Amino acid sequence: MAFRGWKRLLLSGRQNSFAKAWRSRRGVPSLRWKRCCHWSAGKSLDPEVRAFLEENTEVTSSGHLTPEIRLRLLTPRCKFWREKPDLWPYGDPFWAIYWPGGQALSRYILDNPRVVKGRSVLDLGSGCGATAIAAVMSGASQVLANDIDPIAGMAMILNCELNHLNPFPITIKNIINSDAGNWDLIVLGDMFYDEQLADGLHHWLRKCIRIQQTEVLIGDPGRHQFLSHSIRSQLHKVIEYSLPEYTRQENYGLTSSIVWSYQPSNSLENC
């Protein structure tokens, strides 16, 4: 099966299992990985996993909105683009796709460094780590990347190395509905693909705003699950980007991606 078929599974059915993992705080591979720690380039990565990722991804900076950022992604030149999905030895590689919502967030931060400069930033569902990398490049004082997939965490370390950055802290657990700490800004892209997960995000983000006065930016290309959710009425459009042709082709006709500011009118009420 070509990776296009695999990606269709990621865009639809397989995201159901991923959403369940976020909701249940389970469902990640068992690997030697600290829950939240500071990393130094070239250390603490399983050599076998590093070799696998380096062999089966391509370093690219083209075809997306942020050519300043180099990333290891699955591309048509990669072996697993053509292989059956079940041959991939780890969890579904959502991190290996630079999704449109994340692209928009990263582009916005790079173009507007004042949004993060001197501020603490939590990148929720970080995936390949591009938005966290953009925040570091733009002068954020503190960055924490979060994803439930340990392989995503390892890929982020490799992507930091590609961009000549010291790895930022990464937490590999579901922090939704937990105390995530005090952050000036939370960014999340392409996370509203499941109604129940979206409900959880809505309430948790609202709580973060109410308690910590956190600013929240959301990136999404206008998927139905996002536009039809009740959170949509509490979003303010910040900017819309036209997607590069390659990204359009790989996302089945999506032509643009938007950065939204989440400003719930009832943020001062009890949640």
N, C-alpha and C positions, 0 to 999 in steps of 0.2 A: 504494500500500500504506500503510495507517495505521501510525503509529509503533509501535503495539502489535505489529504483525507484524515490524517492524524490531527491536524490542526482543527478540522471541523469538529472532531470529537472533543477537543479541548474547549472549543467555543460553545459546545452544547452539552451532551450527556455527561462527559467526564467531569465537567465543572460541578455537577451535582455532588459527586464524591468529594471533591475538593472543598466545596462549601460545607459539607458535613464535617470534614476534618477541622475547619475553622470553628464550627459551632461546638464541636465536642472536645476540642483541644487534644485530639488524638489523630491517628492516621498518617504519621510521618515515619519514614524509615528509621530503623535503629542504627545509628552511627555514633562513632566516638566524636562527640561534639559538645562543648560546654554550652550551657543554656544562655548565658550572656557574658561575654568576655571581650577583652581588648586583644586585637591581633596585630602582629607585626608581619610585614610582607615576607613571604617565603617560609613561614613557620606555621606549625600546628595544623597543616593541611595533610590529610591522608595522601601519601604519595601515589597510591593506586587510583584514587578518585581524581587527583590532580591530572595524572597522565591520561585518564579516560576523557576528562573534560577538554583537555588541550587537544587531544586527537580527534574528538568528535564534535567540536564546535569551530566556527570560523571567527576570526577577529575582523570586525567590520566597523566602519564609521559612516557608511553610506546608506541611502534608502530610507532614512528616518530624519526627524526634525532637528537632531542635535549632532551634526558632524564633528563637533568639538570633543565628543565622548566616544571612545573606542570600547567596544563590547564584544564578549564572546557569545555568539548566538547560533542557533540552528538555521542554516541557509541552504539553498538548493545545491551547494557544492559539498554539503556534509553527507556522510554515509547514511545517517538515520533519517535524512529527508526522504529516502526511498525505501527504508526498511519498514517492516510491520511494527506497529506501536509496541506490541508485547515484547519485542526484542530489546527495548530500552530497559536496562537493568535496575533503574531506580524509579522513584515516583514520577508521575507525569510532569514533563519539563515545562511547566508554565513560565518559569524564569528565563527560558531560552528564547522567548519571544518578547520583542520590545513593543508592548501593547500601545495603542494610540493614546489612551488616557495618560499613561506615564510619559509618553513623548511630549505631550502638551505641557504637562507640569514641569518637566525638565527644561523645555524651551523657555517657558515663562520665567523660571528662576534664573536661568543664564542671562536672559535679556533684562531682568529686573532684580539685580543682586540685593537691592535694598530690602527685598521681601524676607531675606534670610540673614543678611549681614549682621553679625554680632548676636544672633538669636539661636535658641535651641530648637532643633527640628527632629520630629519623629516621622520616619517614612514607613507607613503601614502597608503590609503586603508588598514589600520592596522588589521582589522578583530578581531581575538582573542587577538591581542597585543603581540604575541610571539616575533617578531623581535624588537619591542620597548623594551620589557623586556630584551632581549639579549643585547641590546645597554646599558641599565642601568647597567646590571650586569658586563659589560665590561668596564665601566668607562666613558661613555659619559657625557659631562658636562651639556648638555641640551637635552631633548628628548620631542618631540611633536608627539603624535599619532593622525592620522586623519582617520575618516570614516564617511560616510553619515548616518549610521544607529545608532540611539541612544541606541538601545539594545546592539550593539557591544561595545559602550562606557561603558555601565554598566558591561558587561562581562569582559572588560579589567580591571576595578577596582577590580573585584573579583579575576582575575588572578594575579594582583599585590599582593593582600592579600595572595594568595596561596604561592607566592614566597618571602614573607616577604619583600616586597618593598613598599615604599611610592608611591602612585599613581602619575604618570606623567601627565602633562597637556594633555587634549584631546579636539580636535575641531571636532564638528559634523556639517560639512557642506562640500560642494564641493569647494575645493580650486583650482582646475584645471582652468587655464586661469585667475587666480587672482594673486595678489601679496602675495606670501606665506612668505615673509620675507627672511632674509639672513641666509642660512643654509650651514654648511660645507659639509653635506652629506644628500642626499635624497635616501631612500630605498623604493622599491615597489616590491611586489611579486604577480604573478598571475593576473595581471591587463589587459593583452592584450588578452581579449576574445571577443572583439567587434571592428570592423574595425574603426568605427567613434570615439569611445573612444580612441583607439590606436593612431589615427591621432592627437587627441587633446593632448594626453600625449606626443607624439613625439615633437610637436611644443612647448608645455609648458616647458618640461624638457630642450629642447635646449635653450630656452630663459633664464631659470634659470642658465644654464652653462655660457651663454654669458654675462649676467649681473652680476651675483654673483660669478662666478667661482666655482659653486657648483659641487661636485663630485656626481655621480649617479650610484647606483648599482641596478640591476634588477634581480629578481629570477623568473625562469620559467622552467617547465619540458619539454619544446619543443612542446607546442601545435601548431597546424597548423596556427592559427590566428597570433601567435607570429612569427613563423619562416618565414611566407610568407609576413610579413609586411616590408616596406622599412626601418624601423629602424634597422632591422637585420644586414644590411651591415655596420652599424656604432657601432656595439657592439664588445667587445673584451672578450673572454671567460676567466674568472678568475679561476673557479674551478667547477668540476662536482662531484656530490655525488650520490652513488647508494642508491636508496630508500629502506627502510625496507619493508619486505614482506607485512605487514598490509597496509602500505600506497600504495603499488603497487595494492593490491586487491581492495582498495577503489577508485582507480583512473584508473581503466579499462586498466591495462597493462602498464602504464607508469613505466619505470624502473629506471630513474635517473632524477635529477634536477640540473640545472646549475645556477651559479651566473655569471652575465655579467656586465662588466663595459661599460657604455654608453659614448662614446667619439666621438661626431659628428664632422666631419671634417670641417663643415661650421659653427661651433659654434660662430665664430667671425663675421659672417655676420648678417645683419638685418633679423629679423624673421617677 
